[in-house]
Amino acid sequence: MQFEFDPDKSRQNKEKHGIDFIEAQVLWCDDELVEIPA
């Protein structure tokens, strides 16, 4: 899966949540990913 994102938004996410979008991409490839319906 390929992701596209705004680098500035990624930086803001890192500052606010401690994870940028590059780091977050790895979570979608995790074999133990658990999705909880909203």
mmCIF file of the N, C-alpha and C atoms, coordinates in Angstrom:
data_MODEL
# 
_entry.id   MODEL 
# 
loop_
_atom_site.group_PDB 
_atom_site.id 
_atom_site.type_symbol 
_atom_site.label_atom_id 
_atom_site.label_alt_id 
_atom_site.label_comp_id 
_atom_site.label_asym_id 
_atom_site.label_entity_id 
_atom_site.label_seq_id 
_atom_site.pdbx_PDB_ins_code 
_atom_site.Cartn_x 
_atom_site.Cartn_y 
_atom_site.Cartn_z 
_atom_site.occupancy 
_atom_site.B_iso_or_equiv 
_atom_site.pdbx_formal_charge 
_atom_site.auth_seq_id 
_atom_site.auth_comp_id 
_atom_site.auth_asym_id 
_atom_site.auth_atom_id 
_atom_site.pdbx_PDB_model_num 
ATOM 1   N N  . MET A 1 1  ? 0.851   -1.164 0.000  1.00 0.00 ? 1  MET A N  1 
ATOM 2   C CA . MET A 1 1  ? 0.000   0.000  0.000  1.00 0.00 ? 1  MET A CA 1 
ATOM 3   C C  . MET A 1 1  ? 0.902   1.235  0.000  1.00 0.00 ? 1  MET A C  1 
ATOM 4   N N  . GLN A 1 2  ? 0.597   2.187  -0.858 1.00 0.00 ? 2  GLN A N  1 
ATOM 5   C CA . GLN A 1 2  ? 1.370   3.423  -0.908 1.00 0.00 ? 2  GLN A CA 1 
ATOM 6   C C  . GLN A 1 2  ? 0.579   4.542  -0.238 1.00 0.00 ? 2  GLN A C  1 
ATOM 7   N N  . PHE A 1 3  ? 1.287   5.392  0.470  1.00 0.00 ? 3  PHE A N  1 
ATOM 8   C CA . PHE A 1 3  ? 0.676   6.511  1.160  1.00 0.00 ? 3  PHE A CA 1 
ATOM 9   C C  . PHE A 1 3  ? 1.216   7.813  0.600  1.00 0.00 ? 3  PHE A C  1 
ATOM 10  N N  . GLU A 1 4  ? 0.350   8.787  0.470  1.00 0.00 ? 4  GLU A N  1 
ATOM 11  C CA . GLU A 1 4  ? 0.747   10.141 0.109  1.00 0.00 ? 4  GLU A CA 1 
ATOM 12  C C  . GLU A 1 4  ? 0.307   11.048 1.246  1.00 0.00 ? 4  GLU A C  1 
ATOM 13  N N  . PHE A 1 5  ? 1.160   12.009 1.594  1.00 0.00 ? 5  PHE A N  1 
ATOM 14  C CA . PHE A 1 5  ? 0.808   12.916 2.676  1.00 0.00 ? 5  PHE A CA 1 
ATOM 15  C C  . PHE A 1 5  ? 1.580   14.216 2.545  1.00 0.00 ? 5  PHE A C  1 
ATOM 16  N N  . ASP A 1 6  ? 1.078   15.214 3.219  1.00 0.00 ? 6  ASP A N  1 
ATOM 17  C CA . ASP A 1 6  ? 1.701   16.531 3.264  1.00 0.00 ? 6  ASP A CA 1 
ATOM 18  C C  . ASP A 1 6  ? 2.821   16.492 4.314  1.00 0.00 ? 6  ASP A C  1 
ATOM 19  N N  . PRO A 1 7  ? 4.060   16.777 3.924  1.00 0.00 ? 7  PRO A N  1 
ATOM 20  C CA . PRO A 1 7  ? 5.171   16.743 4.882  1.00 0.00 ? 7  PRO A CA 1 
ATOM 21  C C  . PRO A 1 7  ? 4.968   17.679 6.080  1.00 0.00 ? 7  PRO A C  1 
ATOM 22  N N  . ASP A 1 8  ? 4.355   18.831 5.856  1.00 0.00 ? 8  ASP A N  1 
ATOM 23  C CA . ASP A 1 8  ? 4.104   19.753 6.967  1.00 0.00 ? 8  ASP A CA 1 
ATOM 24  C C  . ASP A 1 8  ? 3.097   19.161 7.948  1.00 0.00 ? 8  ASP A C  1 
ATOM 25  N N  . LYS A 1 9  ? 2.063   18.521 7.424  1.00 0.00 ? 9  LYS A N  1 
ATOM 26  C CA . LYS A 1 9  ? 1.061   17.879 8.280  1.00 0.00 ? 9  LYS A CA 1 
ATOM 27  C C  . LYS A 1 9  ? 1.689   16.717 9.052  1.00 0.00 ? 9  LYS A C  1 
ATOM 28  N N  . SER A 1 10 ? 2.597   15.999 8.409  1.00 0.00 ? 10 SER A N  1 
ATOM 29  C CA . SER A 1 10 ? 3.299   14.901 9.071  1.00 0.00 ? 10 SER A CA 1 
ATOM 30  C C  . SER A 1 10 ? 4.126   15.425 10.246 1.00 0.00 ? 10 SER A C  1 
ATOM 31  N N  . ARG A 1 11 ? 4.806   16.544 10.034 1.00 0.00 ? 11 ARG A N  1 
ATOM 32  C CA . ARG A 1 11 ? 5.613   17.160 11.093 1.00 0.00 ? 11 ARG A CA 1 
ATOM 33  C C  . ARG A 1 11 ? 4.717   17.610 12.249 1.00 0.00 ? 11 ARG A C  1 
ATOM 34  N N  . GLN A 1 12 ? 3.584   18.210 11.926 1.00 0.00 ? 12 GLN A N  1 
ATOM 35  C CA . GLN A 1 12 ? 2.642   18.650 12.956 1.00 0.00 ? 12 GLN A CA 1 
ATOM 36  C C  . GLN A 1 12 ? 2.109   17.459 13.747 1.00 0.00 ? 12 GLN A C  1 
ATOM 37  N N  . ASN A 1 13 ? 1.851   16.361 13.060 1.00 0.00 ? 13 ASN A N  1 
ATOM 38  C CA . ASN A 1 13 ? 1.366   15.158 13.725 1.00 0.00 ? 13 ASN A CA 1 
ATOM 39  C C  . ASN A 1 13 ? 2.424   14.621 14.690 1.00 0.00 ? 13 ASN A C  1 
ATOM 40  N N  . LYS A 1 14 ? 3.688   14.672 14.274 1.00 0.00 ? 14 LYS A N  1 
ATOM 41  C CA . LYS A 1 14 ? 4.796   14.219 15.127 1.00 0.00 ? 14 LYS A CA 1 
ATOM 42  C C  . LYS A 1 14 ? 4.852   15.059 16.399 1.00 0.00 ? 14 LYS A C  1 
ATOM 43  N N  . GLU A 1 15 ? 4.708   16.374 16.247 1.00 0.00 ? 15 GLU A N  1 
ATOM 44  C CA . GLU A 1 15 ? 4.752   17.268 17.404 1.00 0.00 ? 15 GLU A CA 1 
ATOM 45  C C  . GLU A 1 15 ? 3.566   17.034 18.339 1.00 0.00 ? 15 GLU A C  1 
ATOM 46  N N  . LYS A 1 16 ? 2.397   16.813 17.780 1.00 0.00 ? 16 LYS A N  1 
ATOM 47  C CA . LYS A 1 16 ? 1.177   16.678 18.577 1.00 0.00 ? 16 LYS A CA 1 
ATOM 48  C C  . LYS A 1 16 ? 0.992   15.285 19.171 1.00 0.00 ? 16 LYS A C  1 
ATOM 49  N N  . HIS A 1 17 ? 1.316   14.235 18.369 1.00 0.00 ? 17 HIS A N  1 
ATOM 50  C CA . HIS A 1 17 ? 1.006   12.863 18.782 1.00 0.00 ? 17 HIS A CA 1 
ATOM 51  C C  . HIS A 1 17 ? 2.234   11.973 18.998 1.00 0.00 ? 17 HIS A C  1 
ATOM 52  N N  . GLY A 1 18 ? 3.427   12.486 18.653 1.00 0.00 ? 18 GLY A N  1 
ATOM 53  C CA . GLY A 1 18 ? 4.644   11.709 18.868 1.00 0.00 ? 18 GLY A CA 1 
ATOM 54  C C  . GLY A 1 18 ? 4.949   10.704 17.775 1.00 0.00 ? 18 GLY A C  1 
ATOM 55  N N  . ILE A 1 19 ? 4.208   10.753 16.669 1.00 0.00 ? 19 ILE A N  1 
ATOM 56  C CA . ILE A 1 19 ? 4.460   9.842  15.552 1.00 0.00 ? 19 ILE A CA 1 
ATOM 57  C C  . ILE A 1 19 ? 4.168   10.581 14.251 1.00 0.00 ? 19 ILE A C  1 
ATOM 58  N N  . ASP A 1 20 ? 5.090   10.461 13.290 1.00 0.00 ? 20 ASP A N  1 
ATOM 59  C CA . ASP A 1 20 ? 4.838   11.100 11.999 1.00 0.00 ? 20 ASP A CA 1 
ATOM 60  C C  . ASP A 1 20 ? 4.229   10.075 11.051 1.00 0.00 ? 20 ASP A C  1 
ATOM 61  N N  . PHE A 1 21 ? 3.846   10.536 9.874  1.00 0.00 ? 21 PHE A N  1 
ATOM 62  C CA . PHE A 1 21 ? 3.141   9.658  8.943  1.00 0.00 ? 21 PHE A CA 1 
ATOM 63  C C  . PHE A 1 21 ? 4.049   8.575  8.368  1.00 0.00 ? 21 PHE A C  1 
ATOM 64  N N  . ILE A 1 22 ? 5.339   8.839  8.282  1.00 0.00 ? 22 ILE A N  1 
ATOM 65  C CA . ILE A 1 22 ? 6.270   7.807  7.808  1.00 0.00 ? 22 ILE A CA 1 
ATOM 66  C C  . ILE A 1 22 ? 6.315   6.661  8.818  1.00 0.00 ? 22 ILE A C  1 
ATOM 67  N N  . GLU A 1 23 ? 6.435   6.994  10.091 1.00 0.00 ? 23 GLU A N  1 
ATOM 68  C CA . GLU A 1 23 ? 6.453   5.967  11.139 1.00 0.00 ? 23 GLU A CA 1 
ATOM 69  C C  . GLU A 1 23 ? 5.113   5.231  11.213 1.00 0.00 ? 23 GLU A C  1 
ATOM 70  N N  . ALA A 1 24 ? 4.022   5.947  11.022 1.00 0.00 ? 24 ALA A N  1 
ATOM 71  C CA . ALA A 1 24 ? 2.689   5.348  11.128 1.00 0.00 ? 24 ALA A CA 1 
ATOM 72  C C  . ALA A 1 24 ? 2.419   4.334  10.021 1.00 0.00 ? 24 ALA A C  1 
ATOM 73  N N  . GLN A 1 25 ? 3.057   4.492  8.867  1.00 0.00 ? 25 GLN A N  1 
ATOM 74  C CA . GLN A 1 25 ? 2.845   3.562  7.757  1.00 0.00 ? 25 GLN A CA 1 
ATOM 75  C C  . GLN A 1 25 ? 3.178   2.130  8.148  1.00 0.00 ? 25 GLN A C  1 
ATOM 76  N N  . VAL A 1 26 ? 4.156   1.959  9.002  1.00 0.00 ? 26 VAL A N  1 
ATOM 77  C CA . VAL A 1 26 ? 4.585   0.624  9.424  1.00 0.00 ? 26 VAL A CA 1 
ATOM 78  C C  . VAL A 1 26 ? 3.453   -0.111 10.141 1.00 0.00 ? 26 VAL A C  1 
ATOM 79  N N  . LEU A 1 27 ? 2.602   0.630  10.832 1.00 0.00 ? 27 LEU A N  1 
ATOM 80  C CA . LEU A 1 27 ? 1.507   0.007  11.579 1.00 0.00 ? 27 LEU A CA 1 
ATOM 81  C C  . LEU A 1 27 ? 0.549   -0.749 10.676 1.00 0.00 ? 27 LEU A C  1 
ATOM 82  N N  . TRP A 1 28 ? 0.345   -0.264 9.451  1.00 0.00 ? 28 TRP A N  1 
ATOM 83  C CA . TRP A 1 28 ? -0.584  -0.914 8.525  1.00 0.00 ? 28 TRP A CA 1 
ATOM 84  C C  . TRP A 1 28 ? -0.026  -2.225 7.983  1.00 0.00 ? 28 TRP A C  1 
ATOM 85  N N  . CYS A 1 29 ? 1.270   -2.456 8.132  1.00 0.00 ? 29 CYS A N  1 
ATOM 86  C CA . CYS A 1 29 ? 1.905   -3.684 7.640  1.00 0.00 ? 29 CYS A CA 1 
ATOM 87  C C  . CYS A 1 29 ? 2.101   -4.705 8.759  1.00 0.00 ? 29 CYS A C  1 
ATOM 88  N N  . ASP A 1 30 ? 1.659   -4.397 9.955  1.00 0.00 ? 30 ASP A N  1 
ATOM 89  C CA . ASP A 1 30 ? 1.837   -5.264 11.114 1.00 0.00 ? 30 ASP A CA 1 
ATOM 90  C C  . ASP A 1 30 ? 0.917   -6.481 11.004 1.00 0.00 ? 30 ASP A C  1 
ATOM 91  N N  . ASP A 1 31 ? 1.485   -7.681 11.088 1.00 0.00 ? 31 ASP A N  1 
ATOM 92  C CA . ASP A 1 31 ? 0.698   -8.915 11.019 1.00 0.00 ? 31 ASP A CA 1 
ATOM 93  C C  . ASP A 1 31 ? -0.295  -9.035 12.175 1.00 0.00 ? 31 ASP A C  1 
ATOM 94  N N  . GLU A 1 32 ? -0.036  -8.329 13.269 1.00 0.00 ? 32 GLU A N  1 
ATOM 95  C CA . GLU A 1 32 ? -0.910  -8.401 14.433 1.00 0.00 ? 32 GLU A CA 1 
ATOM 96  C C  . GLU A 1 32 ? -1.830  -7.182 14.532 1.00 0.00 ? 32 GLU A C  1 
ATOM 97  N N  . LEU A 1 33 ? -2.051  -6.505 13.413 1.00 0.00 ? 33 LEU A N  1 
ATOM 98  C CA . LEU A 1 33 ? -2.928  -5.340 13.367 1.00 0.00 ? 33 LEU A CA 1 
ATOM 99  C C  . LEU A 1 33 ? -4.336  -5.717 13.811 1.00 0.00 ? 33 LEU A C  1 
ATOM 100 N N  . VAL A 1 34 ? -4.888  -4.941 14.713 1.00 0.00 ? 34 VAL A N  1 
ATOM 101 C CA . VAL A 1 34 ? -6.258  -5.134 15.171 1.00 0.00 ? 34 VAL A CA 1 
ATOM 102 C C  . VAL A 1 34 ? -7.032  -3.870 14.811 1.00 0.00 ? 34 VAL A C  1 
ATOM 103 N N  . GLU A 1 35 ? -8.118  -4.033 14.056 1.00 0.00 ? 35 GLU A N  1 
ATOM 104 C CA . GLU A 1 35 ? -8.968  -2.902 13.690 1.00 0.00 ? 35 GLU A CA 1 
ATOM 105 C C  . GLU A 1 35 ? -10.253 -2.972 14.499 1.00 0.00 ? 35 GLU A C  1 
ATOM 106 N N  . ILE A 1 36 ? -10.595 -1.870 15.133 1.00 0.00 ? 36 ILE A N  1 
ATOM 107 C CA . ILE A 1 36 ? -11.811 -1.795 15.932 1.00 0.00 ? 36 ILE A CA 1 
ATOM 108 C C  . ILE A 1 36 ? -12.766 -0.842 15.227 1.00 0.00 ? 36 ILE A C  1 
ATOM 109 N N  . PRO A 1 37 ? -13.956 -1.323 14.842 1.00 0.00 ? 37 PRO A N  1 
ATOM 110 C CA . PRO A 1 37 ? -14.915 -0.449 14.163 1.00 0.00 ? 37 PRO A CA 1 
ATOM 111 C C  . PRO A 1 37 ? -15.289 0.748  15.039 1.00 0.00 ? 37 PRO A C  1 
ATOM 112 N N  . ALA A 1 38 ? -15.419 1.887  14.403 1.00 0.00 ? 38 ALA A N  1 
ATOM 113 C CA . ALA A 1 38 ? -15.783 3.104  15.150 1.00 0.00 ? 38 ALA A CA 1 
ATOM 114 C C  . ALA A 1 38 ? -17.279 3.196  15.331 1.00 0.00 ? 38 ALA A C  1 
# 
